[in-house]
Amino acid sequence: MRKMALLLVVMAALVLTVIYYPRYVEKPVKDGDGPLAVYISPRYTAPEFHSPLEWYQRYHKDALNRGDLIQSDCLYCHEPEKSCNNCHAYVGAAAIQP
């Protein structure tokens, strides 16, 4: 009887692990598809300091921390709901509040 109960507990643990195991989440991509796609309006040209884009995406917080930019500067071109908060949620950073 104990072996059967232990077997049921182990099987339940395995089933719960499979059901609740974290799934792969696609990285946010500029002009991509899906719920984490990052959209930036084409009516704005990218400033020179955004180049190369991959570098800027990774290190823009350093520019904010140094005081080179303030958050309100970013909001002239970026809509937080469409272009900032998807990436921030992906990496676990605080959401941008307009």
C-alpha positions, 0 to 999 in steps of 0.5 A: 500500500505504501509503495502504491501511495509513493508511486502516485505521489511521484507520478503526480509530481512528474505530471505537475512538473510537465504542466508548470515547467517554464516555457521558452519565451521569444525575445522581443524583436523590433518590428517583429510579430507576437505579443512581445514585438517592439514597435517604433513609429517610422515617422521618427528617424533614429538618433545617431546615439541609437547606432548600432541598435543592438549595442544601444538596446543593451546599454541605454540604461547606462546613458540614463544612469549617467544623466546623459538622458532623462526618461522624458527625453525617450518619451518624445519618440517611444510609446512605452506600451508598444516599444519599451515595456515589452523589453522591460518585462522580458528582462525584469526591469521596471515598467516605464510610466508615461 
